[in-house]
Amino acid sequence: NLEIGGRNLLLDSKKTLNTARFLSVATRESLKDIVGQEIVFSFDLIIRSTLRNIRVYPLQSHGITIASTAYCRPDALNKWQRFSIKTTVKDFGINNAGYTTGAIGFYDDAGNNDYGIKNIKLEKGNKATDWTPAPEDVDAAIDVVSSELTEFKQTKASKDSAQTIVNNQ
């Protein structure tokens, strides 16, 4: 059965993360309400130095994260490529206070390698859709623009008021 979620569950997912070997993306808050459900995890990957597999896995098999491991390898160096992984959400439990409460790990098992990920998306279902921000990220961007507009209007009103005083003298 085809299931399309569409909504990105991960906040602040547009940023580009770069590394020489290891990256992680926190997942507990994004996935805590859908443990046991099917999801698609998708992202853009670029490798800049040595073309080889990057392991994508439930970091430390701890907390709330993806249930399975996958290996991703772009077709060419220095070219962003989209990957999607169908999996389920799993709660591995919290057994060590020093471990993550839930994250997806990215790791080059073979050694240091310059690579990056961006446009990360976690969505319910079993069919990946194009990257979109989480609705909360859109709301936050609207709030920023609204605040800047209010500040601009106040500055303009003060300038207009000062100009009126100068003109009347």
Disulfide bonds with the S-S distance in Angstrom:
none
